[in-house]
């Protein structure tokens, strides 16, 4: 055999051996352990403490909103009527309080003084009459009956004068402190009722609790919604994370603060993530063993990781993130 043929044959054998070795290596080489996670963000559901009919909607789905921006308003005529009633009760209580603090009017004081002076004049007349009757009684001119009548009349006039004096003093002194305190308490009670109803009325306007994007609007203008019904859902796009469900057999490689490179197919780029949450308890089984083989059920733990460094503005909820578990350190 020619030398060139021998060399060619050896080369072919070596080439076949190399191909077989490469194929064997590819077949034997273990497939990479890929973990797929899902991007998520914090969501807020805007609702009202009141039941009512949606009067106006100020936002649309997909719209960016700022914290404190008006989302929608409710029509609540019943609560507005309650507010008018509460304000009327407050006005009445304030009027009662003013009257208690001001005391009696000047005309009432003058009238009480006139009655007192009239009673004093009656006492003076009754005293003179009694003195004359008493002298005549002592001389034996008038009977004891007349003397007793004059004395009784004097005592009655003195009692009348004392009562008139008390009425005059009370008018001058004004309302008792207990009555003033009661009137002030009524004012405070009415003011509290007004504040309560005003808080309900203000809740007819619902504002955004955070900066974010409107995800869904569940009810439209004209629809009746109940108390606490989530009308608008807002996503806080500044608070993003990727959630993974990791088998317990892989969990020992994960620690708080572990960093990983995740491929985001939707963005065609890698994003660095840092683990900030590891579920303290398993969620569910991902693989059930056959007991005859002596295996065990593998449980799953939820792990969450946030993007490291600058915020990823293009990373949106629902996007997949792929992590090669074999590359974790």
Buried (B, 14 or more C-beta within 10 A) or exposed (E): EEEEEEEEEEEEEEEEEEEEEEEEEEEEEEEEBEBBBBBBBBBBBBBBEBBBBBBEBBBEEEBEBEEEBBBBBBBBEEBBEBBEEBBEBBEEBBEBBEBBEEBBEEEBBEBBBEBBBEBBEBBEEBBEBBEEBBEBBEEEEBEEEBBEBBBEBBEEBBEBBEEBBEBBEBBEEBBEEEBBEBBBEBBEEBBEBBEEBBEBBEBBBBBBBBBBBBBBBEBEEEEEBEEEBBBBBBBBBEBBBBBBBBBBEBBEBBEEEBEBBBBBEEBEEBBBBBBEEBBEEBEEBBEEEEEEEEEEEBBBBBBBBBBEEEEBEEBBBEBBBBBBBEEBE
